[in-house]
């Protein structure tokens, strides 16, 4: 039985606090292409989704149009204990390209200061067309170390890896 601290609700709460992740798409030759992105989580009253705002001509947009399979890794580094491995959450799923006026994407990005800054940059940049990337994750979310203290991890590093499942009503 999964421990109470290892729930999707706990993982979602932690992911909502962050804004940076590594998005991996598949390029035209079938190779992974990873890039850092500013992301935001969708409205809590809708199916769970992750959003990023990007220029329409970026490689990640071209890759998603060819192959919508993606992953997004959100890391939780230890700022004071640099030698300790970072915790992370990894979502696998499918991405779609939405217009720059998408209301859920706009709402999501406006929930953090850096997200608002990105939206403001888009509003001021008349030379580039922007779109939202919406990631709809698969039900299984892979985690390491989120909600586990560093001393506990030190005692049993294998215990740090676990999975949570997004509830059906959030998919």
Secondary structure, 3 states (H helix, E strand, C coil): CCCCCCCHHHHHHHHHHCCEEEEEEECCCCCEEEEEEECEECCCCCCCCEEEEEECCCHHHHHHHHCCEEEEEEEECCCCCCCCCCEEEEEEEEEEEEECCCHHHHHHHCCCHHHHHHHHHHHHCCCCCEEEEEEEECCEEEEECCCCCHHHHHHCHHHHEEEEECCHHHC
